[in-house]
Amino acid sequence: ADSPINIHVKLGPEAEKEAIALNALLTDACPGNDINLNTTQQPHVTMYLTSFTNTQAVEDSIKENVPTLLQTPSCDNNPMILTNFTVNGCYAMWNVVPNQCLQHISDAV
């Protein structure tokens, strides 16, 4: 069976705090919201999300690229800029303007 793999970048403390606060406002406005960033899910920037039939080969490839990923420059000088907001299925997403840091990670993946 296919197994989904979500390669993502965790947000910094300030951005995570803001995302959790916004999620609380959305949950108050839409009580049926199943996404709870305060307890269940984690706010993040998805770099790649799909299902693979050969997950072992993908895991091996990711492990091979860990040294490259660890050389990623700090994103402190490359803030994430959010653009338009999209709702797709049960997910709410902002598009992120590509920057040097995210591009480096994307290229390694």
Secondary structure by P-SEA (a helix, b strand, c coil): cbbbbbbbbbbcaaaaaaaaaaaaaaaaaccccccccccccccccccbbbbbccaaaaaaaaaaaaaaaaaccccccccccccbbbbcccbbbbbbcccaaaaaaaaac
